[in-house]
Amino acid sequence: MKVLFTCADRPTMARNTFHRKILKKYCEYDECVSNAKSYAKRIPSVLACLPWKMPGKDFFFVAYMGHFLTPLLRVFTRKPIVFDFYLSLYDVMCNDRKIFKPQSFLGRFTYTMEKRALHAATFIIVDTDKLIETLSKEYGVAKEKFVRIPLTINESAVKPIDIPRYKEPFCVLYVGSYIPLHGTPVIIEAARILQEKGDDTHFLLIGEGPDYAECRKLAETYDLTNVTFQGFMPIEELNRYYNACDINLGLFNDGERANSVVLNKTNDAFRVGKPHLTLATDAMKEHFKDNENIFFVPDISPETLARRILEIKSDPQRIERVSKNALRLYDEKLSNAKAEAIMRTQILDKIAESIRK
């Protein structure tokens, strides 16, 4: 069974690396990718090589950020196309980051492109039932097309290690790109509340992004001594902080996207066996249970987050129990091995069967 893998993002990112590895394991593999540093350079490179790579393939796998590649491929082939959807560009651009309005030209163009991509695909990979429900309703796509597969991470780099705590006596970690979805200003406001209460919890924020400047300004305005900012770092170094902090934070913003996704850093936290604290969304409640393998807040107010952190901090035995359950759940339901098994039985075996017919 011959497959052509393609993507618009970096082929070396964890999600793409996983899919390439699995396809090489089960198929006669070929790829059309680019290692250029920007989309502006990668996309033309990919488009230039696609016509030469397509002939003779049994199916096509369009990976991360392939929203425009999927409908383009469908124009030239009737063979199966697997589309790793991951996230909605329309929702990100119009609702989350608000780069342009939904009714603007670019808003309508992005919506139409995304709808065509979903309809063009034979199989659509997503990670939650809530996202399936949302996309099916929004774009009129048959639910039978969707295959729910857990998010995959770099398991060789992200793993439990024995390391001293980053800060005594208690440290909360945020990792991310400061996108509005994460609600990082809420985290800073929660840190302010705890400092004003005289609590000694420390906040470590790693990464950069759209809301980074606002968070730095807030921290300076409030003269916060309980917050440390660090920039992006290699995943191997980041793993040390995942293990050295007591709680890893998720998202603290509402909206349809927030309600439909599980974050990569959620799986990272579970992988290292650390409690994850995040908003109780439909997608999160679909996978996890509060105070059993995760910690939830019911709303996005800083007061609620600060109060929840104090509550968790005061119960070390519960932290240990939730940590162990999180790691166990990862091994049983969220691991790359579990994702591979679903991909093989629900997608690759079905494509192979259709080819034999």
N, C-alpha and C positions, 0 to 999 in steps of 0.2 A: 504494500500500500504506500503510494508515493504522496508526500505532503510538501507544500510550499508554505513556509512561515514568513510572515512579514509584519512590520510594525512601524509606527511613526516616531515612537519614543526610542530611547536608548535600548538596544538589545541586551545590555548587561544589567539592567535594573532587575531586582529580585523576582518580580512577577514574570517578566519575560524570560529570565534565565531558567526558571522552573519549567515553563511551558516548552522551551527549546529542549531541555533535558528529557522530558517525558516523550516528546515527539521523536527524538533521536532513538529512544529506547524501543519504541513500538512501530516505527515507520521507517521507510526509506526517505531520508530527510534532505531537504534543500531549503535555502533561505534567501530572502531579499531584504536586507537591512542596511542601515548606515550607522556608523559610529561618530558621525559629526556632532558637534557640541550644541547645535541649535536646531529647532524645527525648520527654520528657513533653509538650512543646508541639508538636513536629513530628508525632508519630503521630496525635493527634486531628485535626489539620488535614488530614493526608493522607486519613484515613478519611472525613472529611466531604465531601471533593471527589470521591472515587473514583466514587460512583454517578452523578454528573452527567457524568463524563468518559468512562466506559466505552462507552456506546452508539456503534455505528458503527465501532468499531476492528477492524482485521484481526488484530492480535496485541498482546501486552502485554510490556513489558520491565521486569522488577523488578530494580532495582539494589541497591547495597550496603545491607546490613542489612534485606533484605526477606524474612526467614525467615518472618514471620507473614503478610505481605501475599500471598505466593504461594498458600498454601492457601485464603486468603480469596477471592482472585480466581477460583480454580478452582471455587468454589461457584456463581459467577454466570456463568461462561463456559466453553465447550468449545473456544475458539479457542487458538492457540499462546501459551504463556507462556515467555519467556526469563528465566531466573533467574541473575543474577550471584552465585554462591554465595560466593566469595572465602574465607571462613573458617567454621569450625564453632563456633557459639555454645555448643553443648553442651560441646565440648572445651575452649573458653576458660574457661567458667564452672566446670566440674567438675574438669578435669584440670590446666589451666595455672594459672589464678588461684585455684582451689579456693574459690570464693565459696560454693558449696554442694555437698553430696555427690551423687554419681550416683544413689543410691537414695532421695534425699529427694524431697519433692513437686515442688520446683522443678527438681530434676535430671531427674526422669521427664517433667515437663511440657516442658522444653526439648528433650529427646530426641525426644519425640513430635511436637512442633511442627516440628522440623528434618526428621524423617522424612517427615512429610506434605508439607512444602514441596518436598522433593526428588522425591517421587512425583508431585506435582501439576504440576511443570514439564515442558515439552516439550523444552527445551534447557537444560543446566546448564553455566555457564561456570566453569572452574577453570583452574589454571595448571600443574599437574604430573600426570604419569601416576601417581605415587605417591598423590596425593590421590584420584584416580579409583578406584584400587584400594582405598583405605581406605574411602571412602564407599560404594562398591558392596558391599563386604563387610559394613560396619557396618549399612547401612540396606536392603540388598536391592534396590538401584536398578540397572537395566540400564545397562551401560557405554556402550551406544549413545547414551544421552541426553547424555553429557558431551562438551563441546567444549573442548579445551585451547587456551587463548589466553594469550600472555605478559602478565605484569603491565604495566599502562600507568602512565606517570608524566607529570609536567608538564615536557615537553621544552623548552618555551619558557623555563622558569626554571632547570632543571637541565641544564647543558651545560658543555663544557670552556671554561675561560678561563685566560688567562695571569696568574698572581698569585704573589707571593712566598710562600715556605714560612711556615706559621704559627709554627713553632718550629724552631730549628736544634739539632742536626743532623738529627733524625728525630722525626716526630710521628704518633701513632696516633689515629684518630677513631672515637668511638662516637656515633651519632645514633639517638634513639629515645625510647620512653615507659617505659623501665625495667620492662617487664613481665617476669614470671618466664621467659617463653620466651627472652628475650635473654641471660639469665645474667650480668647486669651485675656481681654480686659477684665472679664469676670474673675479670672484667677488672680490678677493683680489686686483687684478690689477686695477679694477674700484675704489676701496676704495683709492688706492694710488693716482689715478688721481684726485679724489675729494679733498683729503687732500692737494695735491700740489696746487690746485686752491683756497685753503683757505675756502672751504665749510665745514659746521659744521654737515653734515649728519653722523650718527653713524651706524656701521654695527655690528650686533650681529649674531654670527655663533654658532649653537647648534648641537652637535653630534661629531662623530669620524669616521674614515674610511681610505681607501687607500691613498687619497690625503691630509689627515689632516696634516701630517708632512711637506709636501711641502708648504702648506698654512701658517703654523706657521713660517716656515723659511722665507718665503717671507715677512710676516708681520714684523718680526724682522729685516730683511735686510733693509726694507724701513722705519723702525722706525715708524710704524703706530700707532697713538694714537686714531684713530677713529674706531678701530676694537676690539671687545671683543669675546673671545672664551669660550664656555662652553661645558661640556661633555653631554652624554646622561642623560635623566631625565624621571621620570614617566610622562605619558601622561597628567595627571591632572595638573602637574606643567608646562608642556610645553604649555598647553592651555592658561595659564596666559601670556606667551610671545607672543603667536599668537595674543592675543587681545591687548597687550601693545605696539606693534610695528605698524608702519604706512603701510609698504609694506612687503609682504612675497614673497621670491624669489623661482623660479622654477629651470629649467635646462638651461644651457648655453654651450651645446656641440652638435655637429652634428652627423650624422650617421643614419642608418636605425632604430635602437632601439629608439633613441631620437625622430625620426620622427613619430613613431608609437604609443607612449604611452602618457597617462595622469598620472601624479604622485599622490600618496596618499596625499601629502602635498598641491597639487592643490585643492583637495576637502576639505581639512582641512581649507585652506584659505577662500574658498567660504562659508563654514559652519559657520565661525565666522564673516563673513561679512567684510573681509579685502581684499584690492586689491592684486592681484597676478601678478607678473612681471616675464615673461619667454620668451624664444625663440619662435618665430612664426613658429611652426611645423605644418605639415599636420594634425596630431591628435588634436592639440590644436585648430587650426582654424576650425576643424570639429565641435567642441563644443562651442567655445567662440568667441566673437567679440571684437577687439581692441578698447579701449577707451569707450566701452559700459559696459562690465562686466569683463574685464581683461585688462592688459597692456602687449603689445608685444614689443620685440626688433627684428629687421629683420636679425641680424647676431650675431656672438658670440664674437665680438671684445670688449675689455674692454672700449674703447673710446665710443662705441655706448651705452653700459650699463650705463656708468657714465653720459652721456648726457641725456639719457632717465630718469634716476633718478632725475636729476635736473629739467627736464621738468615737471615731475609729481609733484615734491615737490612744484613747483611754482604755482600750480593750486589746492588749497584746495577744491574748489567747485566740480571740476572734480573727485577728490579723493572720496568725499562724495557720488557723484552720482554713480560712479563705484562700490563702496562698497555696496550700497543699491541694485544695480542690481545684484551683485554677490550673495548676500544672497537670493534674490528672485529666481534667477536661480537655486540655490542649492535646495531650497524647491520644485520647480516645476519639475526639471529634474534629479537631482543628488542625492537625498536623499536615505536613506536606504529603506524608504517606496516605492519609485519608483522602486528600485532594486528588492524588494520583489514582487511587482506586475508583473514585467517582468518575473522573475524566475517562478512564479506560473503559468502564462498563457502560456509562451513559452516553458517551460520544464516540470513542474510537471503535469499540466493538460494533456499534450500530452502523457506522460508516462502512466498516469492513463487510458487514452483512449485506448492505445495500449494493456494494460493488460486486459481491458474489452473485447477486440476483441479475 
